[in-house]
Amino acid sequence: MATAAGGRVSPAILSSSDDEGAAGDRERHRAEGSSDEDELTAREFIARITTGWQNEKLAPELLYPLQYELEALRNEVSYMEKNMRKLLPTDIRLSIHRMEIKRLRYIMTSYLRVRILKIQEYPWFYMSRLERSGPPILMPSEEVFLREYLGNLESFLFDVAIENMPITVRKFSKDQLRKTPCVDRYVFFKSDVSISLVSFDANKEREEADIEEGSQYVMRYRPIRKLLHEGKVSLI
């Protein structure tokens, strides 16, 4: 099982708050080093990773990356594999550990795959996000992928399509192909705390809702966007 590895993980690395302030704190923690005495158990840390993976799958846009959480999860898997080598081939714990490692690897792979698919769907949008200040929305490897993918896509459009069109219709603007994530899409979510939510509908009319802890709701993504980044709600 995951807890059998016996690892303890620093919350400075495994913070799952995704708002800009939390992302900035994560960067400072990493640079300064953590002195926190309290630590997350492997079970708690894997639960956070799983929640982040589920949120990423269901959110219409990229969330702030769980880069350090992924790194810690890889270390946890390596630690479990190291412990497996000490077990006898007939030990029943060996098969249990193997199943758990496969599950954790699936979570990591699926999380990265979902993010890559979003990058491929909205490449120009996320390229423009790279030019903004603030915590990065992409991991370094994802940024490299985006630049290469966008370069290949633009080359294909020019070399294969636009160059073969009549001169009168050869004009091309990236804005014509720019797509943005639909943040007004309805999503299901569960509240992890009791909150009073104030939002505005498409007609700019004020809407208020008292959300109870543990309750499930369906609502437009835009009003709960910040709450999701703050870890106060989870998508389901």
CORHUZI-V65189 format. One record per helix or strand of 2 or more residues. SS is the DSSP state (A for helix, B for strand). FROM is the first residue (numbers start at 0). TO is the last residue. Records with the same first field share a line. If there is no record, write none. Layout:
SS=FROM-TO, FROM-TO
This chain:
A=1-4, 10-13, 19-31, 41-57, 66-83, 91-120, 122-129, 139-163, 166-168, 173-175, 220-228
B=7-9, 38-40, 185-190, 194-199, 205-210, 215-219, 232-234
